[in-house]
Amino acid sequence: MEATSTATALRRLSLLSSHFRTHCSSPQVLAFNCSSTDGENHENGCVFCMIVLGEAPALKVYEDDVCLCILDANPLCFGHSLVIPKSHFTSLQETPPSVVAAMSSKLPLISSAVMKATGCDSFNLLVNNGAAAGQTHIHIIPRKASDCLWTSESLSRCPLKSDEAQKLADGIRENLSISNNIEDSKGNGSSLIVN
């Protein structure tokens, strides 16, 4: 019990001190695990690990024990924010469901605050997944009507061809079935829709 309360106290102290961090701050206070099994993320310069550890600047707008929301340093638009896990995960497949759930459960609260602060009435959610996409994190991108943020919005869209669509749907269901069988063996199964 004492170890749990010490860890909680260290997390709280870390959270508070992260707002007052100077070049003299002691990194030993931090109790976050921002590394994967190879332990090289910090050494490889993962900017999110550095932000969580207080070693890189960021404007924090929300923080709890599992995730952190910061303003994007290179925003697509005013208010563009990132929700990042406090532990390093390069993909959704590697991210524990409890972490994905914790991050997702904060999206209504954070996105509502972002919309009010920016005067927007809508937003896009964008999930980055995989090393090439920059580690697992979620973008909250505030939107206004006719803002032309995405070039693709001005492009005309072509409907899927029936035979291509059926083949694609079958391929996705087949891969879901394989994944579902693995989940079933863990006791976390779900059902699939079959046409």
C-alpha positions in Angstrom: 0.0 0.0 0.0 2.8 2.4 0.9 4.5 1.9 -2.6 1.2 2.8 -4.3 0.8 6.0 -2.3 4.4 6.9 -2.9 4.0 6.4 -6.7 0.8 8.5 -6.6 2.6 11.2 -4.6 5.5 11.2 -7.1 3.1 11.5 -10.1 1.3 14.4 -8.4 4.6 16.1 -7.7 5.7 15.5 -11.2 2.5 17.0 -12.6 2.8 20.1 -10.5 6.5 20.6 -11.1 6.1 20.1 -14.8 4.4 23.6 -14.9 7.4 25.2 -13.1 10.2 23.2 -14.7 13.6 25.0 -15.0 17.0 23.9 -16.2 17.7 23.0 -12.5 14.7 20.6 -12.2 15.5 17.1 -11.1 14.4 14.4 -13.6 14.5 11.7 -10.9 11.1 13.0 -9.6 9.3 11.8 -12.7 7.4 8.5 -12.3 6.2 8.1 -15.9 7.1 5.1 -18.1 7.8 6.7 -21.4 9.7 3.8 -23.0 8.9 0.7 -24.8 10.4 -2.7 -24.2 13.6 -1.8 -26.0 14.1 1.3 -23.7 15.5 3.3 -26.6 12.7 5.8 -27.2 14.2 8.6 -25.0 17.7 8.0 -26.6 16.1 8.0 -30.1 14.7 11.5 -29.5 11.0 10.7 -29.2 9.6 14.2 -28.8 6.5 12.9 -26.9 8.8 11.1 -24.4 10.8 14.2 -24.0 7.6 16.3 -23.5 6.2 13.8 -20.9 9.6 13.9 -19.1 9.6 17.7 -19.2 12.7 17.8 -21.4 11.0 19.4 -24.4 8.7 22.5 -24.3 5.0 22.1 -24.8 1.9 24.0 -24.0 -0.2 21.5 -21.9 -3.9 22.0 -21.8 -4.9 18.7 -20.1 -3.1 16.0 -18.1 -4.0 13.0 -16.0 -2.1 9.8 -15.1 -2.5 8.2 -18.5 -2.5 10.9 -21.1 -1.5 14.5 -21.9 -3.0 17.0 -24.3 -0.8 19.7 -25.8 -1.1 22.3 -28.4 0.5 21.2 -31.7 3.7 23.1 -32.2 3.1 23.2 -36.0 -0.7 23.4 -36.1 -2.9 22.9 -39.2 -5.2 25.5 -37.7 -5.7 27.6 -34.6 -6.4 25.2 -31.6 -4.9 22.1 -33.2 -4.2 19.8 -30.2 -2.6 16.4 -29.6 -3.7 13.8 -27.1 -0.7 11.6 -26.3 -0.2 8.6 -24.0 2.3 9.1 -21.2 3.9 5.8 -22.2 5.6 5.2 -25.6 3.6 3.1 -28.0 4.4 3.1 -31.7 1.1 1.5 -32.8 -2.5 1.0 -31.7 -1.9 -2.7 -31.8 0.9 -2.2 -29.2 -1.2 0.2 -27.0 -3.2 -1.5 -24.2 -6.9 -1.2 -24.7 -7.1 0.6 -21.3 -4.8 3.3 -22.5 -6.8 3.8 -25.8 -10.0 3.9 -23.7 -8.6 6.4 -21.3 -7.4 8.7 -24.1 -10.7 8.3 -26.0 -12.8 9.0 -22.9 -11.2 12.4 -22.6 -11.9 13.5 -26.2 -15.4 14.9 -25.6 -14.2 17.0 -22.7 -11.1 18.3 -24.4 -12.6 18.8 -27.9 -15.5 20.8 -26.4 -13.0 23.1 -24.6 -11.0 23.5 -27.8 -14.1 24.3 -29.8 -15.3 26.9 -27.2 -11.8 28.5 -27.0 -11.4 28.7 -30.8 -15.0 29.7 -31.7 -15.3 26.6 -33.9 -18.4 24.4 -34.1 -16.8 21.2 -35.4 -13.6 19.3 -35.3 -11.8 16.4 -37.0 -10.2 13.6 -35.0 -7.1 12.0 -36.6 -5.4 9.0 -35.1 -1.7 8.6 -35.9 -0.7 4.9 -35.9 2.8 3.5 -36.4 6.3 4.7 -36.4 6.0 6.4 -39.8 3.0 8.3 -38.6 4.9 9.5 -35.5 3.9 7.1 -32.6 0.3 6.6 -31.4 -1.5 9.9 -30.7 -4.8 11.6 -31.5 -5.2 15.0 -33.2 -8.1 17.3 -32.4 -8.4 19.7 -35.3 -11.0 22.5 -34.9 -13.0 23.3 -38.0 -15.3 26.0 -39.3 -17.6 25.7 -42.3 -15.8 26.4 -45.6 -12.4 26.6 -44.0 -10.9 24.5 -46.9 -8.5 22.9 -44.4 -8.3 19.6 -46.3 -7.5 19.9 -50.0 -9.4 16.7 -50.6 -12.6 18.4 -49.5 -12.6 20.4 -52.7 -12.0 17.3 -54.9 -14.9 15.4 -56.4 -15.2 11.9 -55.1 -15.6 8.8 -57.1 -17.9 6.1 -55.8 -16.5 2.7 -55.1 -17.0 0.2 -57.9 -19.2 -2.6 -56.8 -16.7 -5.5 -57.5 -13.8 -3.6 -55.9 -16.0 -2.6 -52.9 -17.1 -6.2 -52.4 -13.5 -7.5 -52.6 -12.3 -4.9 -50.2 -15.1 -5.5 -47.7 -14.3 -9.3 -47.9 -10.6 -8.7 -47.3 -11.3 -6.5 -44.3 -13.8 -9.0 -42.8 -11.3 -11.8 -43.4 -8.6 -9.9 -41.5 -11.1 -9.0 -38.8 -12.0 -12.7 -38.5 -8.4 -13.6 -37.9 -8.0 -10.9 -35.3 -11.3 -11.9 -33.8 -10.2 -15.5 -33.4 -7.1 -14.2 -31.5 -9.2 -12.0 -29.3 -11.7 -14.8 -28.7 -8.8 -16.9 -27.3 -8.2 -14.1 -24.9 -11.9 -13.8 -23.9 -12.4 -10.4 -25.6 -14.3 -11.5 -28.7 -16.8 -9.5 -30.8 -19.1 -10.3 -33.7 -18.6 -9.4 -37.3 -21.1 -8.2 -39.9 -21.4 -10.4 -42.9 -23.3 -9.5 -46.1 
